[in-house]
C-alpha cells in the first residue's frame, strides 16, 4: 500500500516515542489567512479528518442516509489505518500492525484522538475523540469506521461542520468527476473514475470489486492520503475511500505494488502511480432501524469476525 505501511509505521513509532501517548494537533499554517486561494482550500477540507495519532492517515466525518443527527458521529477511513492486527510490516526498528486477510474488527474499544478540519480561517482545526472501532477489515475491501464520543449535533454546534453522506451506489460511470481531499496533506485532488476492477491483489490481501481512478489525472495517493474520502463532485456524496496505489518498484502483487486479477486467474501489474478506491455501499446492507451497523442484519454483505 503505497500510502500505508512502512511510512505510517515509522510515523506511528515516532509519535508514540516522542509523546509517550497519542495526542491531537490543531496547528495549521493556514490559520488566519483570508486570501481567496487559502479560503478555497479550507472550504474543500471542511469535514475531513487527520488521524495523526494513529499513523498519519486521512479520513472524513461521515454518516448514513437516514441516520439521526443525535447519533454518535462516525469517521470513515481505510482499514489498514487502524494499526491493529496480526500482520507486522516492518522497516528498521519500526513496525505497523495490519489486519490479515480474513480478519475483522467489530465493536472494539479504541480510544484515539483525531483532528477535524472545520473550514474556518480563524480556527481551521479542532480535536475529536474516537472510542470504538465500529468496523475494520482488509478483506474484500480496505475500510474502517470509527465511532466518536460526540454526536453529530454536538460537533456541528461546536465547529459548524456537518458530516458527508456515504453513498448507497454500487457502480459509477467511467469518467465520473470526483475529488479526494486529504486532511493529512491539506489539499484536495481532482480525479475521475476509470472503471470497476473485479479483483485487486496486494501482498496477502485480495480485494474486490474496487474502482480504479484515472492515472493520467495525476491525482495520486501519496503517503498519508490513505483513507481519504473519494467524493463525487455532483452530489458531494462519499463513494469510496482511497486505499492503495502502485510504487512500480517490485514484482506485481507485492506490497505497495498491487496487481489486477484477470478472469482467467492471471495478473496484470498496476501502472506506476495507479490509484484505487474501495467501495463503501455494502455498509447499507448491514444497518439496523437506527442506522447503526449490525452484522447480524439479514442480507449483510460485509465480512464477519471469525468465531
N, C-alpha and C positions, 0 to 999 in steps of 0.2 A: 504494500500500500504506500504509494509514493508519499502521501501526506500524512502518514500514520506512525509507523512503528519505530524506527531507530531514532529519528529526531525527537519524537514525542517522549521516548524512553529517557533520553538524555535530559530533556527539559523537566520531566517529572522528577527525576532524581535531583536535579539542581534546585528546584523549588523546595522539595522536602528537606534537603540538606541545609539550605540557606535559612529557612524559617523554622524548622522543627515541626511545623504544622502548615496546613494549606490555608491560603488567605485570598481574599478578593482584592483586586486592584482597580481603582476607578480613575487612575491617571489617564489623561488624554491630551495629546498635542493639539487637538482641535478646539479645546475649551476656550470660549470667549471670542473665537474667530468668527466674524459675521460676514466674511466675503462670500459672494454667490457660489463659488466653487466648493467651499467648505460646507456651506449650508446644504448644498445638494448632496454631498457625501453623507452628512449627518442624517438627512432625511432617508436616504437609501438604506442606512444601517439600523434604523429605528425598529426595535423588536428583536434584533439579533443578539446572540449570547456568546461570550467567550468563556471557555472552560479552562482557564489558565491553571487553576489548582489541580485539575485532573491531568492535564498534559498538553495544553495549548491547542485544543480543538476548537471548532466553531459549532454553533447551534442556533436555535431560534425558539422564541416563546410561541407556543402553538396550541391550538385547540381543535376539537372535532365539531362538525356540523351538529347543532342541537345541544352541545354541552353548555351547562349553565355558567354564567359569569361568576356565580358564587362558589363554583367548584374550585378545588385546589388546582393551581396552574401547572402546566406541563412544559417541558423543554424537549424538543426533538433534536437528535443528533445521530452520529454513526455509532454502531455497536462497539467497534474497537476502541472508542474513546473512553469507555467505562474503566479501563485499566484494572480489570479483574479477569481471571481465567487460568487455565492450566497450561496454556502455551506461553513460553517465555521467549521473547525476542530480545536479543542482547546486542550491545555494542560497547566494547570495552568493559568497564565496571558497572554500566547502567543496563537495566532491563525493564521491559514492559510486559505486564500480564495481559494476555489476549484470550478471548474465548475460543475454544476449539470448535471445529465443525461438529454440529450436533448438540452443542451446549446452549442453554437458555437460562437467563436470569429473570425471575418474575417476583415482584413484590418483595424486594430485598432492601433492607435498611442500608442507607447510603448518605451520610452527611458530608456534603461538599458545598463550598461557596462558588458562586458563578458571578459573572459580570454582564449586566444588561446595558445595551446601547439604547438611549432614550430619544435620540434625535434632537435634543436640546443643545444649543450652543453654550448656555450657561452651565449646565450640568449634564454633559454628554453620556456619562456612565454612572451606574449605580450597582449596588450589590444585591444578589439574590441568594437564597439558600435552598439547596436540594436536600430532601430527607429520605428519598426512596427511589430505587430503580424499579419503575413500573414494568419495564420490559427491555431486555437487551439480548441480541443474538448476532452471530455472524454466519448463521445457517440460512440458506436460500437468499437472504439479504443481510445487509450490514446496517442495523438500525438500533437506536437507543431512545427510550422515552423515560425521562426523569420527572418525578413529582416534586413540586416546590412547597415550602412551608406557608406561602401566602396564596390567597385566591386571586383570580383574575381581577376582580373588583378592587381588592386591596392594592394590587400592583398598579392598576390604572389610576386610582386616587393618588397614589404616591408619586407616580412617574409620568402619567398621561399616556402610557403605552398600552395598546390593545394587542392581543395575540393574532398571529396569522392562522388562517384556516387550513387544515390538512385536506388535500383533495381526495375525493372519492373515485376519481377517474383512474382507469387501468390501462389506457392507451392514449398516445399523443401523436398527432400528425407530424411527419417529418418537416423540419423547418420551423417548428413552433418556437417563437422567441421566448427566452427565459432569462432570468438574471440569477446570480449566485453571490449574494453578499456574505462577506466573511468578517465577523466581529474581530477575529484574531488579527487580520491584516488591515482592518479599517478601510476596506474597499468593496466595490460591487462590480462583478464581471458580467458582461453581456455575452450570452451564448445562444445556441439554437439546438434543439433536439435533432439528432441524426435519425436513429431508428432503434427499435427494441432488439435486444440480443437475448436469445433464449437461455444461454448458459455462459457464464464467465468464470474462469478458474484462476485462482492465485494461491500459491503455496499449498496449504492444506484445506482451502475453502472452495466450495462450489456455490455460486450464486446464480439466481435467475428466476424469472426474467429481470433484466436490468435495462436501462436505456443509455445509449451512447450519445454523447454530445459531440458536436462537430469539432474535430481537432483543428480545422483551419481557422476557427474563431479565435484561437489562442486564448480562450477563457481560462484554461489551465487549472490545475489543482496543486498549488504549492504546499509545502509542509505547513500544517496549521489550518488549512482550509477544510480538512476533513469534517464532516458533519454539517457543513454549510447548507442552508436550505436552497433548493432549486425551485424558484418561484416563476410561474408563468406570468408574463407581463400584462396580459389582457385582463385577468381576474385577480391577480395577486394571491392566488392560492399556492400552497406548497405542494408540489407534485412529487418531490423526492428529496433525498439527502445526498450530498457529494460523498462518494465512497473511495474511489481509487483512480489512479492514472498510471501510465507506464513510464518507468525511467528509461526503458530501452537499453539497459546495460547488462542484462543477464539473459539466461535462456528463457524461452517462452514459458509462462505459467509459474515462474519462480516469484519469490517475494518482491514486491514492487514492480513486477513485470507480468500483469495479467494477460491471459490469452482467451480468445473466444473459442468455444467448443462447437464444432460443426455437427450437423445432423448425423454424419457417419462416425462420429466419435473422434475425428481428427481435430487438431487445434490450429488456430491461426494467431500468431503473436500480435498483440496490440501495437499500433503505431506509437512511436515515441511521443510522449506528452498526451496521448489519448485519454480523455476523462470519461468516467462512467458515474451514473447516478442510480440509487436504489429506490424502487417504488415504495410508496407508503400507504396505498389504498387498502391493503389487507387488514390494517387496524380495524377498519369498519366492520369486518366480518366477526369481530370478537368483542363488540361493545354491548354492554347491558343497557337497560332502560334509562339509566342515569348518565350514559355515555362514558362510563368507566370501563377499563379493559378487564374482561373476564374470559380467560382462556377456555372455560367450560361452556361458553356460548355455543349452541348448536350451529354447525357450519363454520366455526372459527378455523381460519386457514393459516394462522401463524404457527410456527414450530413450537412445540410444548417442551417444558423441562423434562429431563429424564426422571423416571421413577426411582 
